[in-house]
Amino acid sequence: MRSDTGTSGVDAPVRSPGILWWALVLPPLAAICWGPFHWMIRYRWFHGDGLYEHAPLLFAFGAWVLWRDWKVFTAPPRDSSPWGLPVLAVGVLAYLAGVFLYRDSLCGFSLVPILSGLLLVDQGGARTRRLLPLVLLLLFAVPLPDQVLKAATFPMKMASTRAGTALAGIFLDGRFLQAGTEIYFPGQAQPLVVGDACSGMRSALALLTLGYCLAFFFGPAGPRRWILLMASLPAAFSANAVRIAVLCLLASRFGVPFAAGRMHTFMGYVLYLTAFLLLLGVDFLARRFLPGKRAREEAS
C-alpha cells in the first residue's frame, strides 16, 4: 500500500491545522476564559475564605514544568486527532450550561475539556496525553461550588474535633468536656472553639493539590501516583487532628486565650509541615517498594 506522501506501507499523518486554527480560536477562547477567571480572581482567590489562595501559584508552577519538560512534551510527532472537536463541543456545552444556570464553578471546570479539545485538534493524541496533567491543574484552581464546600465543612469539622479530642484525651485523662465543636476545660469559662477555618477543608484542598503535583510532575510513574493522591486527604486529616489535640493540651496548661491566640496561627504552619512530611513519607515508601519508571524515560 502506498500513501499520498509516496512512502510505501505508511499512512500519511493527519496534518495539524497550525497557525490559522489558533488565529480563529484564540479570540473566542479569550472571551470564554474572561468570565471564570474574573470570578476566581476577584471573588475567590484573593478575597474570601482563603481556601484557594494556592491557585495562582499553579499557573507559575505549570509554566515551569512546561519549560522543564518541553522536549518530553514535544517528542511525539505533531498531528491532529479526530476526537478534538467532540471533546471541544462537550466543553463548550458545559460552559454554556454554567452560564445559563449561573454556575461559575461549572464554567471554570469546562475549561478543561475546552483546552483538551483544542490540543487534540492542533497537537494530536500523543502530545495531548503528555500535556494533560498540566491541563488538569485547572481542577485544583477552580473553586468548588459553595453548596459543596458548606456541605462538606461541617462533617469535616466534627470529625476533626472528635479525632483531636480523642488524641488529647490520652494525655489529659478526660480533663475536658467536648460539646459539639466547643471544648471546655475546668476552671475556664471560655471554651476552645473549632471553627470552620479549623475544619481541615483548607489543608485538604492544599494537600490534595500538593499530592497531585508531587505524583505527576516529580518521580516515577506507576501505582505511586494514585497512592499519593489517595494519601493526601488522610494526611491532611491526621495533621489537623494532631493540631487540635496540641491546642487542647496548650489550652489545658496555659489557658484558652493562649491556645486560641498566637499559638493557633503557629500551629497552622505546623499543620502544613506535618501533612507535607506525611506525604513525603508515603512517597518514599512508594518509591522504595512499588514498581515504576521515570516519566522522562517514557519519551525514549
C-alpha positions as YAML, in Angstrom:
chain: A
units: angstrom
residues:
- id: 1
  name: MET
  ca: [0.00, 0.00, 0.00]
- id: 2
  name: ARG
  ca: [1.31, 3.42, -0.90]
- id: 3
  name: SER
  ca: [0.42, 6.61, 0.94]
- id: 4
  name: ASP
  ca: [-0.10, 10.03, -0.58]
- id: 5
  name: THR
  ca: [3.34, 11.06, 0.60]
- id: 6
  name: GLY
  ca: [4.96, 8.42, -1.55]
- id: 7
  name: THR
  ca: [6.11, 6.26, 1.36]
- id: 8
  name: SER
  ca: [5.06, 2.65, 0.99]
- id: 9
  name: GLY
  ca: [3.33, 0.91, 3.89]
- id: 10
  name: VAL
  ca: [2.88, 4.03, 5.99]
- id: 11
  name: ASP
  ca: [-0.28, 6.12, 6.06]
- id: 12
  name: ALA
  ca: [0.18, 9.84, 5.97]
- id: 13
  name: PRO
  ca: [-0.43, 11.51, 9.34]
- id: 14
  name: VAL
  ca: [-3.30, 13.94, 9.66]
- id: 15
  name: ARG
  ca: [-1.88, 17.42, 9.36]
- id: 16
  name: SER
  ca: [-2.28, 19.86, 12.23]
- id: 17
  name: PRO
  ca: [-4.34, 23.00, 11.48]
- id: 18
  name: GLY
  ca: [-1.45, 25.20, 12.60]
- id: 19
  name: ILE
  ca: [-1.41, 28.98, 12.97]
- id: 20
  name: LEU
  ca: [-4.71, 29.63, 11.17]
- id: 21
  name: TRP
  ca: [-6.55, 27.37, 13.64]
- id: 22
  name: TRP
  ca: [-5.25, 29.31, 16.64]
- id: 23
  name: ALA
  ca: [-5.93, 32.65, 14.95]
- id: 24
  name: LEU
  ca: [-9.58, 31.65, 14.64]
- id: 25
  name: VAL
  ca: [-9.83, 30.03, 18.06]
- id: 26
  name: LEU
  ca: [-7.93, 32.37, 20.38]
- id: 27
  name: PRO
  ca: [-10.42, 35.32, 20.34]
- id: 28
  name: PRO
  ca: [-13.47, 33.23, 21.38]
- id: 29
  name: LEU
  ca: [-11.27, 31.27, 23.81]
- id: 30
  name: ALA
  ca: [-10.19, 34.52, 25.47]
- id: 31
  name: ALA
  ca: [-13.84, 35.59, 25.71]
- id: 32
  name: ILE
  ca: [-14.78, 32.26, 27.31]
- id: 33
  name: CYS
  ca: [-11.90, 32.43, 29.81]
- id: 34
  name: TRP
  ca: [-12.70, 36.00, 30.84]
- id: 35
  name: GLY
  ca: [-15.80, 35.15, 32.87]
- id: 36
  name: PRO
  ca: [-14.40, 32.29, 35.00]
- id: 37
  name: PHE
  ca: [-11.06, 33.98, 35.62]
- id: 38
  name: HIS
  ca: [-12.69, 37.30, 36.51]
- id: 39
  name: TRP
  ca: [-14.85, 35.47, 39.07]
- id: 40
  name: MET
  ca: [-11.94, 33.48, 40.51]
- id: 41
  name: ILE
  ca: [-9.52, 36.39, 40.74]
- id: 42
  name: ARG
  ca: [-11.95, 38.98, 42.07]
- id: 43
  name: TYR
  ca: [-14.09, 36.89, 44.41]
- id: 44
  name: ARG
  ca: [-12.34, 33.65, 45.34]
- id: 45
  name: TRP
  ca: [-8.56, 33.53, 45.04]
- id: 46
  name: PHE
  ca: [-7.66, 36.76, 46.84]
- id: 47
  name: HIS
  ca: [-10.91, 37.62, 48.61]
- id: 48
  name: GLY
  ca: [-12.99, 35.21, 50.64]
- id: 49
  name: ASP
  ca: [-12.34, 32.18, 52.81]
- id: 50
  name: GLY
  ca: [-8.78, 31.60, 51.67]
- id: 51
  name: LEU
  ca: [-9.47, 28.04, 50.52]
- id: 52
  name: TYR
  ca: [-7.91, 28.66, 47.12]
- id: 53
  name: GLU
  ca: [-5.05, 31.03, 47.92]
- id: 54
  name: HIS
  ca: [-2.72, 28.44, 46.38]
- id: 55
  name: ALA
  ca: [-4.44, 28.61, 42.97]
- id: 56
  name: PRO
  ca: [-2.37, 31.44, 41.37]
- id: 57
  name: LEU
  ca: [0.83, 29.53, 42.16]
- id: 58
  name: LEU
  ca: [-0.36, 26.65, 40.00]
- id: 59
  name: PHE
  ca: [-0.04, 28.72, 36.82]
- id: 60
  name: ALA
  ca: [3.55, 29.69, 37.63]
- id: 61
  name: PHE
  ca: [4.28, 26.06, 38.52]
- id: 62
  name: GLY
  ca: [2.68, 24.84, 35.28]
- id: 63
  name: ALA
  ca: [4.79, 27.27, 33.25]
- id: 64
  name: TRP
  ca: [7.93, 25.99, 34.97]
- id: 65
  name: VAL
  ca: [7.01, 22.34, 34.28]
- id: 66
  name: LEU
  ca: [6.29, 23.20, 30.64]
- id: 67
  name: TRP
  ca: [9.74, 24.79, 30.34]
- id: 68
  name: ARG
  ca: [11.46, 21.94, 32.20]
- id: 69
  name: ASP
  ca: [9.90, 19.12, 30.18]
- id: 70
  name: TRP
  ca: [9.44, 20.84, 26.82]
- id: 71
  name: LYS
  ca: [11.44, 18.17, 24.96]
- id: 72
  name: VAL
  ca: [9.35, 15.42, 26.58]
- id: 73
  name: PHE
  ca: [6.07, 17.08, 25.65]
- id: 74
  name: THR
  ca: [7.12, 17.68, 22.04]
- id: 75
  name: ALA
  ca: [8.84, 14.31, 21.49]
- id: 76
  name: PRO
  ca: [5.83, 12.63, 19.77]
- id: 77
  name: PRO
  ca: [5.07, 13.78, 16.22]
- id: 78
  name: ARG
  ca: [2.56, 16.57, 15.86]
- id: 79
  name: ASP
  ca: [-0.71, 15.66, 14.17]
- id: 80
  name: SER
  ca: [-4.45, 16.15, 14.63]
- id: 81
  name: SER
  ca: [-6.86, 13.85, 16.47]
- id: 82
  name: PRO
  ca: [-10.46, 13.31, 15.30]
- id: 83
  name: TRP
  ca: [-11.51, 13.35, 18.96]
- id: 84
  name: GLY
  ca: [-10.59, 17.01, 19.29]
- id: 85
  name: LEU
  ca: [-13.83, 18.56, 18.03]
- id: 86
  name: PRO
  ca: [-16.16, 16.26, 20.07]
- id: 87
  name: VAL
  ca: [-14.21, 16.98, 23.26]
- id: 88
  name: LEU
  ca: [-14.23, 20.68, 22.45]
- id: 89
  name: ALA
  ca: [-18.01, 20.55, 21.87]
- id: 90
  name: VAL
  ca: [-18.53, 18.92, 25.29]
- id: 91
  name: GLY
  ca: [-16.53, 21.70, 26.91]
- id: 92
  name: VAL
  ca: [-18.45, 24.46, 25.13]
- id: 93
  name: LEU
  ca: [-21.79, 22.87, 26.08]
- id: 94
  name: ALA
  ca: [-20.66, 22.64, 29.71]
- id: 95
  name: TYR
  ca: [-19.64, 26.29, 29.62]
- id: 96
  name: LEU
  ca: [-22.99, 27.36, 28.17]
- id: 97
  name: ALA
  ca: [-24.80, 25.28, 30.80]
- id: 98
  name: GLY
  ca: [-22.80, 27.07, 33.50]
- id: 99
  name: VAL
  ca: [-23.71, 30.45, 32.03]
- id: 100
  name: PHE
  ca: [-27.45, 29.73, 31.82]
- id: 101
  name: LEU
  ca: [-27.55, 28.06, 35.26]
- id: 102
  name: TYR
  ca: [-25.41, 30.78, 36.89]
- id: 103
  name: ARG
  ca: [-22.83, 28.20, 37.99]
- id: 104
  name: ASP
  ca: [-19.42, 29.85, 37.91]
- id: 105
  name: SER
  ca: [-17.68, 26.66, 39.00]
- id: 106
  name: LEU
  ca: [-19.12, 24.75, 36.04]
- id: 107
  name: CYS
  ca: [-17.86, 27.47, 33.69]
- id: 108
  name: GLY
  ca: [-14.41, 27.16, 35.23]
- id: 109
  name: PHE
  ca: [-14.29, 23.37, 35.06]
- id: 110
  name: SER
  ca: [-15.46, 23.47, 31.43]
- id: 111
  name: LEU
  ca: [-12.10, 24.98, 30.51]
- id: 112
  name: VAL
  ca: [-10.52, 21.53, 30.98]
- id: 113
  name: PRO
  ca: [-12.35, 19.83, 28.06]
- id: 114
  name: ILE
  ca: [-12.16, 23.02, 26.01]
- id: 115
  name: LEU
  ca: [-8.36, 23.22, 26.28]
- id: 116
  name: SER
  ca: [-8.04, 19.45, 25.85]
- id: 117
  name: GLY
  ca: [-10.11, 19.56, 22.67]
- id: 118
  name: LEU
  ca: [-8.04, 22.39, 21.25]
- id: 119
  name: LEU
  ca: [-4.83, 20.49, 21.97]
- id: 120
  name: LEU
  ca: [-6.19, 17.32, 20.37]
- id: 121
  name: VAL
  ca: [-7.02, 19.22, 17.19]
- id: 122
  name: ASP
  ca: [-3.72, 21.08, 17.00]
- id: 123
  name: GLN
  ca: [-1.20, 18.74, 18.68]
- id: 124
  name: GLY
  ca: [-2.70, 15.25, 18.36]
- id: 125
  name: GLY
  ca: [-3.40, 12.50, 20.83]
- id: 126
  name: ALA
  ca: [0.17, 11.59, 21.80]
- id: 127
  name: ARG
  ca: [1.21, 15.11, 22.72]
- id: 128
  name: THR
  ca: [-2.11, 15.86, 24.42]
- id: 129
  name: ARG
  ca: [-1.71, 12.83, 26.68]
- id: 130
  name: ARG
  ca: [1.60, 14.22, 27.87]
- id: 131
  name: LEU
  ca: [0.21, 17.72, 28.32]
- id: 132
  name: LEU
  ca: [-3.00, 16.56, 30.02]
- id: 133
  name: PRO
  ca: [-1.57, 16.61, 33.60]
- id: 134
  name: LEU
  ca: [-0.80, 20.30, 33.09]
- id: 135
  name: VAL
  ca: [-4.33, 20.99, 31.85]
- id: 136
  name: LEU
  ca: [-5.78, 19.10, 34.83]
- id: 137
  name: LEU
  ca: [-4.09, 21.55, 37.19]
- id: 138
  name: LEU
  ca: [-7.14, 23.71, 36.47]
- id: 139
  name: LEU
  ca: [-9.23, 21.28, 38.52]
- id: 140
  name: PHE
  ca: [-7.31, 22.40, 41.60]
- id: 141
  name: ALA
  ca: [-7.56, 26.11, 40.77]
- id: 142
  name: VAL
  ca: [-11.30, 26.34, 40.09]
- id: 143
  name: PRO
  ca: [-13.24, 26.67, 43.39]
- id: 144
  name: LEU
  ca: [-15.88, 24.07, 44.13]
- id: 145
  name: PRO
  ca: [-19.49, 25.31, 44.42]
- id: 146
  name: ASP
  ca: [-20.30, 26.95, 47.75]
- id: 147
  name: GLN
  ca: [-23.03, 24.38, 48.37]
- id: 148
  name: VAL
  ca: [-20.49, 21.55, 48.13]
- id: 149
  name: LEU
  ca: [-17.97, 23.29, 50.37]
- id: 150
  name: LYS
  ca: [-20.57, 24.13, 53.04]
- id: 151
  name: ALA
  ca: [-21.99, 20.61, 52.97]
- id: 152
  name: ALA
  ca: [-18.52, 19.11, 53.47]
- id: 153
  name: THR
  ca: [-17.14, 21.61, 56.00]
- id: 154
  name: PHE
  ca: [-19.39, 20.74, 58.96]
- id: 155
  name: PRO
  ca: [-18.85, 16.94, 58.85]
- id: 156
  name: MET
  ca: [-15.12, 17.51, 58.47]
- id: 157
  name: LYS
  ca: [-15.14, 19.92, 61.41]
- id: 158
  name: MET
  ca: [-16.98, 17.43, 63.63]
- id: 159
  name: ALA
  ca: [-14.74, 14.53, 62.60]
- id: 160
  name: SER
  ca: [-11.57, 16.57, 63.20]
- id: 161
  name: THR
  ca: [-12.86, 17.68, 66.61]
- id: 162
  name: ARG
  ca: [-13.65, 14.12, 67.67]
- id: 163
  name: ALA
  ca: [-10.30, 12.81, 66.44]
- id: 164
  name: GLY
  ca: [-8.36, 15.67, 68.05]
- id: 165
  name: THR
  ca: [-10.09, 15.37, 71.43]
- id: 166
  name: ALA
  ca: [-9.67, 11.59, 71.37]
- id: 167
  name: LEU
  ca: [-5.94, 12.07, 70.89]
- id: 168
  name: ALA
  ca: [-5.79, 14.78, 73.55]
- id: 169
  name: GLY
  ca: [-7.71, 12.57, 75.95]
- id: 170
  name: ILE
  ca: [-4.75, 10.18, 76.08]
- id: 171
  name: PHE
  ca: [-2.71, 12.88, 77.83]
- id: 172
  name: LEU
  ca: [-5.42, 14.86, 79.63]
- id: 173
  name: ASP
  ca: [-7.24, 11.82, 81.03]
- id: 174
  name: GLY
  ca: [-10.69, 13.30, 80.41]
- id: 175
  name: ARG
  ca: [-9.97, 16.72, 81.98]
- id: 176
  name: PHE
  ca: [-12.13, 18.49, 79.43]
- id: 177
  name: LEU
  ca: [-15.65, 18.34, 78.01]
- id: 178
  name: GLN
  ca: [-16.48, 18.33, 74.31]
- id: 179
  name: ALA
  ca: [-19.84, 19.78, 73.28]
- id: 180
  name: GLY
  ca: [-20.08, 19.74, 69.50]
- id: 181
  name: THR
  ca: [-17.22, 21.88, 68.26]
- id: 182
  name: GLU
  ca: [-16.68, 23.57, 71.64]
- id: 183
  name: ILE
  ca: [-14.16, 22.16, 74.12]
- id: 184
  name: TYR
  ca: [-14.45, 23.20, 77.80]
- id: 185
  name: PHE
  ca: [-11.69, 22.96, 80.39]
- id: 186
  name: PRO
  ca: [-12.04, 23.01, 84.20]
- id: 187
  name: GLY
  ca: [-11.70, 26.47, 85.70]
- id: 188
  name: GLN
  ca: [-12.00, 28.26, 82.35]
- id: 189
  name: ALA
  ca: [-15.23, 29.93, 81.29]
- id: 190
  name: GLN
  ca: [-14.16, 30.39, 77.68]
- id: 191
  name: PRO
  ca: [-14.25, 27.26, 75.51]
- id: 192
  name: LEU
  ca: [-11.82, 26.36, 72.77]
- id: 193
  name: VAL
  ca: [-13.92, 26.58, 69.61]
- id: 194
  name: VAL
  ca: [-13.13, 24.59, 66.46]
- id: 195
  name: GLY
  ca: [-14.38, 26.94, 63.76]
- id: 196
  name: ASP
  ca: [-14.83, 26.48, 60.04]
- id: 197
  name: ALA
  ca: [-11.23, 27.56, 59.47]
- id: 198
  name: CYS
  ca: [-10.11, 24.62, 61.62]
- id: 199
  name: SER
  ca: [-12.30, 22.08, 59.84]
- id: 200
  name: GLY
  ca: [-9.39, 20.90, 57.71]
- id: 201
  name: MET
  ca: [-11.01, 21.90, 54.41]
- id: 202
  name: ARG
  ca: [-8.24, 24.36, 53.55]
- id: 203
  name: SER
  ca: [-5.47, 21.91, 54.34]
- id: 204
  name: ALA
  ca: [-7.32, 19.12, 52.48]
- id: 205
  name: LEU
  ca: [-7.54, 21.19, 49.28]
- id: 206
  name: ALA
  ca: [-3.93, 22.34, 49.59]
- id: 207
  name: LEU
  ca: [-2.59, 18.84, 50.31]
- id: 208
  name: LEU
  ca: [-4.63, 17.29, 47.50]
- id: 209
  name: THR
  ca: [-3.11, 19.82, 45.12]
- id: 210
  name: LEU
  ca: [0.36, 19.20, 46.50]
- id: 211
  name: GLY
  ca: [-0.12, 15.44, 46.25]
- id: 212
  name: TYR
  ca: [-1.16, 15.75, 42.62]
- id: 213
  name: CYS
  ca: [1.87, 17.88, 41.76]
- id: 214
  name: LEU
  ca: [4.21, 15.53, 43.61]
- id: 215
  name: ALA
  ca: [2.69, 12.49, 41.94]
- id: 216
  name: PHE
  ca: [2.55, 13.65, 38.33]
- id: 217
  name: PHE
  ca: [5.47, 16.06, 37.98]
- id: 218
  name: PHE
  ca: [8.16, 14.53, 40.20]
- id: 219
  name: GLY
  ca: [9.43, 11.00, 40.50]
- id: 220
  name: PRO
  ca: [8.47, 7.79, 38.69]
- id: 221
  name: ALA
  ca: [5.07, 6.96, 37.24]
- id: 222
  name: GLY
  ca: [3.04, 3.87, 38.04]
- id: 223
  name: PRO
  ca: [0.88, 3.00, 41.09]
- id: 224
  name: ARG
  ca: [2.82, 5.53, 43.18]
- id: 225
  name: ARG
  ca: [0.85, 8.36, 41.60]
- id: 226
  name: TRP
  ca: [-2.54, 7.08, 42.71]
- id: 227
  name: ILE
  ca: [-1.27, 6.13, 46.16]
- id: 228
  name: LEU
  ca: [-0.04, 9.69, 46.69]
- id: 229
  name: LEU
  ca: [-3.39, 11.10, 45.61]
- id: 230
  name: MET
  ca: [-5.29, 8.75, 47.92]
- id: 231
  name: ALA
  ca: [-2.93, 9.53, 50.80]
- id: 232
  name: SER
  ca: [-3.31, 13.33, 50.50]
- id: 233
  name: LEU
  ca: [-6.66, 13.63, 52.27]
- id: 234
  name: PRO
  ca: [-5.83, 11.20, 55.14]
- id: 235
  name: ALA
  ca: [-2.54, 13.06, 55.67]
- id: 236
  name: ALA
  ca: [-4.36, 16.40, 55.87]
- id: 237
  name: PHE
  ca: [-6.99, 15.00, 58.24]
- id: 238
  name: SER
  ca: [-4.40, 13.35, 60.51]
- id: 239
  name: ALA
  ca: [-2.32, 16.52, 60.70]
- id: 240
  name: ASN
  ca: [-5.41, 18.59, 61.54]
- id: 241
  name: ALA
  ca: [-6.39, 16.15, 64.31]
- id: 242
  name: VAL
  ca: [-2.88, 16.43, 65.78]
- id: 243
  name: ARG
  ca: [-3.15, 20.21, 65.60]
- id: 244
  name: ILE
  ca: [-6.43, 20.24, 67.54]
- id: 245
  name: ALA
  ca: [-5.01, 17.83, 70.10]
- id: 246
  name: VAL
  ca: [-1.95, 20.03, 70.68]
- id: 247
  name: LEU
  ca: [-4.18, 23.11, 71.04]
- id: 248
  name: CYS
  ca: [-6.23, 21.23, 73.64]
- id: 249
  name: LEU
  ca: [-3.06, 20.43, 75.59]
- id: 250
  name: LEU
  ca: [-1.95, 24.07, 75.42]
- id: 251
  name: ALA
  ca: [-5.39, 25.33, 76.44]
- id: 252
  name: SER
  ca: [-5.44, 23.00, 79.43]
- id: 253
  name: ARG
  ca: [-1.97, 24.02, 80.56]
- id: 254
  name: PHE
  ca: [-1.75, 27.72, 79.66]
- id: 255
  name: GLY
  ca: [-5.37, 28.75, 79.12]
- id: 256
  name: VAL
  ca: [-7.71, 29.04, 76.16]
- id: 257
  name: PRO
  ca: [-6.68, 32.63, 75.23]
- id: 258
  name: PHE
  ca: [-3.10, 31.46, 74.79]
- id: 259
  name: ALA
  ca: [-4.08, 28.49, 72.63]
- id: 260
  name: ALA
  ca: [-6.57, 30.48, 70.57]
- id: 261
  name: GLY
  ca: [-4.16, 33.37, 70.01]
- id: 262
  name: ARG
  ca: [-0.70, 33.27, 68.52]
- id: 263
  name: MET
  ca: [-0.32, 29.54, 69.05]
- id: 264
  name: HIS
  ca: [-3.39, 28.98, 66.87]
- id: 265
  name: THR
  ca: [-1.64, 30.67, 63.96]
- id: 266
  name: PHE
  ca: [1.67, 28.95, 64.67]
- id: 267
  name: MET
  ca: [0.03, 25.54, 64.80]
- id: 268
  name: GLY
  ca: [-1.45, 26.25, 61.37]
- id: 269
  name: TYR
  ca: [2.07, 26.27, 59.93]
- id: 270
  name: VAL
  ca: [2.90, 23.14, 61.90]
- id: 271
  name: LEU
  ca: [-0.19, 21.50, 60.39]
- id: 272
  name: TYR
  ca: [1.03, 22.02, 56.81]
- id: 273
  name: LEU
  ca: [4.55, 20.92, 57.69]
- id: 274
  name: THR
  ca: [3.26, 17.75, 59.39]
- id: 275
  name: ALA
  ca: [0.96, 16.87, 56.49]
- id: 276
  name: PHE
  ca: [3.74, 17.52, 53.97]
- id: 277
  name: LEU
  ca: [6.13, 15.26, 55.88]
- id: 278
  name: LEU
  ca: [3.48, 12.53, 55.99]
- id: 279
  name: LEU
  ca: [3.06, 12.84, 52.24]
- id: 280
  name: LEU
  ca: [6.81, 12.68, 51.69]
- id: 281
  name: GLY
  ca: [6.89, 9.56, 53.86]
- id: 282
  name: VAL
  ca: [4.26, 7.89, 51.68]
- id: 283
  name: ASP
  ca: [6.20, 8.94, 48.59]
- id: 284
  name: PHE
  ca: [9.41, 7.44, 49.99]
- id: 285
  name: LEU
  ca: [7.71, 4.10, 50.72]
- id: 286
  name: ALA
  ca: [6.02, 4.07, 47.31]
- id: 287
  name: ARG
  ca: [9.31, 4.73, 45.50]
- id: 288
  name: ARG
  ca: [11.05, 2.04, 47.51]
- id: 289
  name: PHE
  ca: [8.56, -0.80, 47.29]
- id: 290
  name: LEU
  ca: [6.44, -0.19, 44.19]
- id: 291
  name: PRO
  ca: [7.49, -0.62, 40.54]
- id: 292
  name: GLY
  ca: [7.54, 2.42, 38.31]
- id: 293
  name: LYS
  ca: [9.51, 4.23, 35.68]
- id: 294
  name: ARG
  ca: [10.61, 7.76, 35.27]
- id: 295
  name: ALA
  ca: [8.19, 9.94, 33.37]
- id: 296
  name: ARG
  ca: [11.06, 11.35, 31.34]
- id: 297
  name: GLU
  ca: [12.11, 7.87, 30.24]
- id: 298
  name: GLU
  ca: [8.71, 7.39, 28.58]
- id: 299
  name: ALA
  ca: [9.85, 9.65, 25.75]
- id: 300
  name: SER
  ca: [12.73, 7.36, 24.81]
...
